[in-house]
Amino acid sequence: MDIQTFIETYAVARKGSDCLKWDALQERFGAEDLLPLWVADMDFKAPPAVEKALIQRVRQGAFGYSQNLPDYFSAFAAWQKKRHGITLESNWLRFSKGVVESIYHLIQIFTAPGDGVLIQPPVYYPFFNAVRETGRKLVENQLVQSADGSWQVDLAAFEKQLATGNVRLFLLCSPHNPVGRIWREAELQALFALCEKYDVLILADEIHQDFDFSETGFVSALQVAEGHFQERLVVVNAPSKTFNLASLLHGHILIPNHELRECFDQKIKPLSQSENNLLGQIAGAAAYRDGEDWFDAVKQVIWENYRYLRDYLVKTTPKIQVSQLEGSYLVWLDLSGLGLTDAQTVEKFIKEDCQLAVDFGSWFSAESSSFIRLNLACSPAVIKQACDRLATGALKRQLSAKRQIK
Ligand SMILES: Cc1ncc(COP(=O)(O)O)c(C=O)c1O
C-alpha cells in the first residue's frame, strides 16, 4: 500500500474522541489550540482485522469473565519469529495491563526497597517514577552523544555504577525512547556481560521493537549471544505501539528462566489479582495475525515523515539538530543551537512561538532540557505544519535577538 492510500484509508480525526493527545491539551499544556505531537500513539485507525475482530466480539454482547484466548500465543510467537527471528516458548508468557504496570510489578518482585535500579537517561520518564515510587534507589547512567551526534552508552561509567551503586536490576530501553537508538548486539552483549559479572537482573522494555529503521536490525535481549543471558532476563513488550492499541490495556511479560518465573507467579499475587483483558487479547491476536500489510505501510509513513522533517530542518533551520532515527516513531531534536537551553525557555518557545505540544526533554532527564521529542505517527500534513511552525518560531527568535543587539 502506498503512503497516500494509507493516509486516505486510516488517518482519523481524533479530536473530540476523549483522546489524550488532542483532547487533554488544556489540562496538560495550559492551552487548547496547540498542534499536538506529544504522547506516543498514532493518529491512525488500527488494522482492519482489529476492528473486525472487536466488532464481532462486541456484537456477541456478553462481557462476563473470560479465559485467555487459546490461539493468542501462536499469533504472537509467529510475529516474533517472522519479524525478528525470535523463538518464544509459550510457558514464558504472562499477560499484563501494559508495559509500565509490568515494570512497576517486576521491580517490586525482583528487588527489595532500597536496592539500586539502573536506568540510562535521557529515557522514558515513567522509568524514573517506577524506581522512585516503589522505594528503590535510582541509579542513573547518562547516555553520551558522540561527535557525530549519535547516542552511546558510557560502558566504563555503567560498570562503575554496578560496582558501587548496589544495583540489583538494569532497566534497559531497547529501542531507546527518546534518542531513537537500536542497540547493536555487541553493545547489548557488553552491557549484559557486566550485569552477569555483578549479578544484576536485566529487565528489557522492547515495546518499540517493530519500528526498526536501522541498517543492522533490531536484536532482542532474548537473542544476545545466542540466548546466553536469558537466565537473568525478563522482557516486556506489547502490541500496543505497533498497532496503536494503547487504551486496550494489554501487554506481555516474557520470563525464560524457570526460577524467575516461579518467583514472579508467587509474588505477583499480592500486587495484581485482576483478570486479563479480553478485548486487548482479541485485538492483539488479530493484529499479529493479519496486520502486517498495515504495519509495513505505517512504517513507511513514519519514515517519510522523519525524512521530510530532517531534510526540511537541515535546509531551513540547521541550528535545530535532528537525531538519527533508528528505532521507534519518536524523533529527538536539540534546540540548544537556537540558544534555548533551560526547560522554561524551551517550553515557552515551543508553546508560545511555535504553538506545539511536544514531550519536553526535561521530562526525560535534567540534562536534556534543550531537547524536545516529536511523535511522527501522524499525517504528513501535521508534520509539515509542525516543521513550518518550528522554522518560523526559530526565525522570529533569531530576528528578535538581532534587534536586541542593535
Ligand atoms: C519505552 C516505553 N515503554 C512503555 C510505554 C508504555 O507502555 P504501556 O502503555 O503498555 O504501559 C511506552 C510508551 O510510550 C514507551 O515508550
The ligand as an SDF file (V2000), in Angstrom:
LIG
                    3D

 16 16  0  0  0  0  0  0  0  0999 V2000
    9.6520    2.6700   26.3120 C   0  0  0  0  0  0  0  0  0  0  0  0
    8.1850    2.6220   26.6000 C   0  0  0  0  0  0  0  0  0  0  0  0
    7.7020    1.7090   27.4580 N   0  0  0  0  0  0  0  0  0  0  0  0
    6.3870    1.6400   27.7450 C   0  0  0  0  0  0  0  0  0  0  0  0
    5.4930    2.5170   27.1850 C   0  0  0  0  0  0  0  0  0  0  0  0
    4.0420    2.4620   27.5630 C   0  0  0  0  0  0  0  0  0  0  0  0
    3.5690    1.1570   27.6110 O   0  0  0  0  0  0  0  0  0  0  0  0
    2.1250    0.8440   28.1830 P   0  0  0  0  0  0  0  0  0  0  0  0
    1.1720    1.7940   27.5470 O   0  0  0  0  0  0  0  0  0  0  0  0
    1.9110   -0.5860   27.7750 O   0  0  0  0  0  0  0  0  0  0  0  0
    2.2000    0.9980   29.6620 O   0  0  0  0  0  0  0  0  0  0  0  0
    5.9540    3.4960   26.2880 C   0  0  0  0  0  0  0  0  0  0  0  0
    5.0280    4.4640   25.7020 C   0  0  0  0  0  0  0  0  0  0  0  0
    5.3980    5.4270   25.1090 O   0  0  0  0  0  0  0  0  0  0  0  0
    7.3350    3.5370   25.9920 C   0  0  0  0  0  0  0  0  0  0  0  0
    7.8340    4.4520   25.1500 O   0  0  0  0  0  0  0  0  0  0  0  0
  1  2  1  0
  2  3  1  0
  2 15  2  0
  3  4  2  0
  4  5  1  0
  5  6  1  0
  5 12  2  0
  6  7  1  0
  7  8  1  0
  8  9  2  0
  8 10  1  0
  8 11  1  0
 12 13  1  0
 12 15  1  0
 13 14  2  0
 15 16  1  0
M  END
$$$$
